[in-house]
């Protein structure tokens, strides 16, 4: 079962598999990450919280990966996977942690 600390390693693996053209494994990883992100978004947390916004932005990038995978655009999918990883790596700024 995927958890918050496992998202980034999964995204790194996804990028590697996309560069190798391994669509089957990439699709599996995308599905696992998407299920986790959907679960987080449906958890009932505050939609305005940093964590929910980060999850939502990461999901947007994962949706782009799915679209590009369907089009067999592995380079484009890898770029979107990097965007997803970048979104997920974001941390709350000083203002967010002070609230």
C-alpha positions in Angstrom: 0.0 0.0 0.0 1.4 3.4 -1.0 1.8 6.1 1.6 2.9 9.7 1.6 6.6 8.9 1.9 6.3 6.4 -0.9 5.0 8.9 -3.5 8.3 10.5 -4.4 10.2 7.2 -4.9 7.3 5.9 -7.1 7.4 9.1 -9.2 11.2 8.6 -9.6 10.6 5.0 -10.7 7.9 6.3 -13.1 10.3 8.7 -14.7 12.9 6.0 -15.3 10.3 3.6 -16.8 9.0 6.3 -19.1 12.6 7.1 -20.3 13.0 3.3 -21.0 9.6 3.2 -22.9 8.3 0.6 -20.4 4.7 1.7 -20.7 3.2 -1.3 -18.8 5.2 -0.6 -15.7 4.7 3.1 -16.0 0.9 2.7 -16.2 1.0 0.5 -13.1 2.9 3.1 -11.1 0.7 6.0 -12.3 -2.4 4.0 -11.2 -0.9 3.3 -7.8 0.0 7.0 -7.3 -3.4 8.2 -8.6 -5.3 5.9 -6.2 -3.3 7.2 -3.2 -3.8 10.8 -4.2 -7.5 10.3 -4.8 -7.8 8.7 -1.3 -6.1 11.7 0.2 -8.4 14.1 -1.6 -11.5 12.2 -0.5 -10.3 12.0 3.1 -12.3 14.9 4.2 -9.4 17.1 5.0 -9.5 20.9 4.7 -9.5 21.6 1.0 -7.6 24.9 1.6 -4.8 23.2 3.6 -1.3 23.1 2.1 -1.4 19.2 2.0 -4.7 19.2 0.0 -3.5 21.8 -2.4 -0.2 20.0 -2.9 -2.1 16.7 -3.5 -4.5 18.4 -5.9 -1.6 19.9 -7.9 0.3 16.6 -8.0 -2.9 14.9 -9.2 -3.2 17.4 -12.1 0.3 16.5 -13.2 -0.5 12.7 -12.9 -3.5 13.2 -15.1 -1.2 14.8 -17.7 1.0 11.7 -17.4 -2.0 9.5 -18.1 -3.0 11.5 -21.1 0.5 11.4 -22.6 0.9 7.7 -21.9 -2.3 7.0 -23.8 -0.8 9.0 -26.7 2.5 7.0 -26.3 4.3 10.3 -25.7 6.8 9.0 -23.2 9.0 12.1 -23.3 6.0 14.3 -22.6 4.8 11.9 -19.9 8.3 12.0 -18.2 8.2 15.8 -18.2 4.7 15.7 -16.5 6.0 13.1 -14.0 8.8 15.4 -13.1 6.2 18.2 -12.6 4.3 15.8 -10.3 7.5 15.1 -8.3 8.2 18.8 -8.1 4.7 19.5 -6.8 4.9 16.6 -4.2 8.3 17.8 -2.9 7.0 21.3 -2.1 6.9 22.1 1.6 4.8 24.5 3.5 6.4 27.9 3.7 7.0 29.8 7.0 3.6 31.5 6.8 1.7 28.2 6.3 3.4 26.6 9.3 2.8 29.6 11.5 -1.0 29.4 11.0 
